[in-house]
Amino acid sequence: MQASQRELDTTLAALADPTRRAMLARLASGEATVNELAAPFAISQPAISRHVKVLVEAGLIVQRVDGTRRPCRLAPGGLDALDAYLAMLRNALEHNYRRLDRLLAAQRDRKDRDP
């Protein structure tokens, strides 16, 4: 399996969990500690820490050490593999739609010529 495919699989697996998606959405507004990320959830601190670990391992967030705090933030380029995959799908869809548009236009032209 190619590295980019593994990266995409890891990213998608991390994004599959609604808690992790909510954590990423929170981090989109700025850096937060693990405790701040845990605040809206009724789950244990160890469970939150496991979610953070998954996000870090997927390359979606980074943590830094600030004394006893470990603030998290979105990782630069964390969604690059997903962006590339979605761009490939968009391009394929656009190609298919253009082909369908040409087919429908040709069909209309034939119908207009042969009533």
N, C-alpha and C positions, 0 to 999 in steps of 0.2 A: 504494500500500500504506500502511495506517495506521501511525503511529509505534509503537503497541503491538504490532502484528503484526510489524513489523521487529524490535522488541526481543525478542519471543518467538522469532522465527527465529534471531536472533543467540545468544540464551541456549541454545536447543536445539542449535545447531551447536557451541557451546562445550562443552556437556555430552555431546556424542556421543563424545568421545575419553576412553578409560579413564584415561589419564595425568592429564588435567585433572580428571576426577572424583576421582581419588585425591588430587590436590593440594588440591581443595576439602575433601575429607574431613579431610585433615591440618589445614587452616586452621580447621575447625570446633572443633578443640581449642585454638586460639589462634594468635596472630601468629607468622609464620615468615619468615626471610630466603629469598631465592632459593636460596642454597646449602643451606639446611635442607630446602627443598622438593625439591631435586634429589637429596638423599642416597639415597633408596630406589630410584632409577631408574638403569639402566645406559644412559643416553643422555647426549649431550653437553650442556655448559652452554648453548651457543647454542640447542639444541633446547628446553631447559627455559625459557630466556628467551622463546622464541617462544610456548610454552604460556602463560606468564605474561601476555604481551602480549594473547593472545586472550582470556584471562579478564578482564583489565583492560578491553579494548574492549567486551566483553559486559556490563560493569558488575557482574560477579560478585565481583571483588576490587578492592581499592584498595592502592596502595603509598604509603609516605611516605619521605621522605629523613631518615636519621639518620646524619649524617656520611658515611661511605663505604658504609653499609648501606642497603638498600632493603627494609625489612620489609613483608610483605604481610599483609592480613587480609581477611576476608569483608566485602563491601560491604553496608551497610544497604540493604534493599529490593532487593537484587540478583535475587531470585527472584520479585518481585511479578508480573511479566508471566506467568511460568509458573504461579504460584499462581492467578491469575485465570483462566487457561485451564483448569487442572485443576478449579477450582471450577465452571466452566461445564459441563465434561464430567460431573462428579459430579452436578450438578443435573439434567442431562438423563437420566442413568442412573437416578437416584432417581425421576424423573417416569415413566420407562418401566417401572420395577419396580412402582410404585404402580398404574399402568394394568394391568399384567399381573396383579397381585394381585387387582384388582377383577374382571378378566375370569375368572380362575380361580375366584374366590368365586362369581360369577354362574353359572358352569358347574356348580359343585358344588351350588348351590341348585337348579338345574334338574334335575340328576341325582337329588337327594334327593326332589324333588316328583314326578318321572316315572320311577319305577324300572323 
